Every structure is written in C-alpha cells, then in structure tokens.
Amino acid sequence: MPFEVQDLSGTFSVGDIAIALSLSFVLSAMIGWVYRFTHRNVSYSQSYVQTLVILGMLIALIMLVVGSNIARAFALVGALSVVRFRNAIKETRDVGFIFLVMGVGMAAGTRFYTLAIVAAVAISLIIVVMYRFNWFAASVQRQVVKVQVPPDGGYTDGIQDVLIAHTSEFELVSIESIRGGALSELMYTVRLKKGHEPGQLIAALGERTGGQRVTVLTGYDQTDL
C-alpha cells in the first residue's frame, strides 16, 4: 500500500482560520486592556496580560482543530491534561479573565463570531462599570496590629487601654513567643475610630511596649515603628 498523507485542513477554509484568529486576537487584546485599566493593586504583570491574548488565540485554534469530532476532542483533553502550571494566581479576578478569554476564543474558534463579539464587549463593559463605581466594596476597613513586648511585664492592660482609646473595636487573635522566648508577640484585629490615623496608634502603643516593635497592617500598606 503506498504511503499517503491526508490533509484535513479542507474541513475549514483559510478565511475561517484568518477570521477566527484575528477576531480572537482583537477581542483578547481588548480584554487585556480592560484588565490593565481596572487593575488596582501592585501585582500587575505584563506577562500575564500577554498570556491572556495568546490563550484566547490558542483556544480558537484548538476549537478549529476539534470541530465537531468527539474523538478528537477527547484526544486533546488527554493531551492537555499532562500540562502543569506552577505559577500561583495572585488574585481571584485573574481567574475570571482567564475564563473570559477562553470563552471568547471558543466562540471565535467554533465560528460563533457574533456571540464572541457581543459577549466580550458586554462583559468588558460590566467589568469597567464595576471598577468605575466600586461595586461591592466593603465599607468597614480593619487593620492588623502586631505588638512585641517582654514576656514578664504587665504590658497587656496598657496595650488594651491604648486600643480602647484609638479603636472602635478590637480582638486579640494570637499570642506567640518569639526570639527564643525573649519576647511575646500579640496580634490584634482592630477598626480605627473615625479621625484616628495608624501613625497615632503606633506612637501610643510605642509608649506602652518598652521600645519594642509595633506593626500596623492596613490593606496592602505596612507601617512600622
């Protein structure tokens, strides 16, 4: 039997390939810009956004390969299941953007072009609106206070007096022995009273800790004494 090479590319045209890849690129790039515009924290990664664009195009390519062939789909699932990613996702919303570009890529690759465009634009607008109007933001901001004190002094009562004066509520979370038992570290969760600043709390606690370290964690900022 002579050796034959069968090309299955005829199941879709060059035009289908160009449209699917071009559309997935444009829509994934738009989603990447939306991610960049709405990103609030310091963990922004250019590599992550570029990966979003590449992922959208790859999913479109995979859907073109799979088509309506069930056996081919299961073969691709088995092949992709061996891939392991060790990079940790820094924020929950990053996972949402990954699924968004995957969905857009799937729609473009299966030639649901209108669905891909409408879904990408609509969801991107919703993300921008949530960012612009700060939806679901918690109105209560709590801080974490870490205080290091000598273990043999009556420092706890003094610290609680300071917390009563500067916070509307506080709770002792843990007490830990550090530096081989030379110091004790007390950790509190607190909510500062209106008009009180973390620096004021640190200064007041510093007067009651015998010159030991005081740390106030406020969101992503850290203030030390």
FENWOHU-V830502 format. One record per helix or strand. SS is the DSSP state (@ for helix, = for strand). FROM is the first residue (numbers start at 1). TO is the last residue. If there is no record, write none. Layout:
# FENWOHU-V830502
SS,FROM,TO
SS,FROM,TO
This chain:
# FENWOHU-V830502
@,8,11
@,14,38
@,46,66
@,70,80
@,92,109
@,113,132
=,143,150
@,155,166
=,167,178
@,179,181
=,183,192
@,198,206
=,214,218
=,221,224
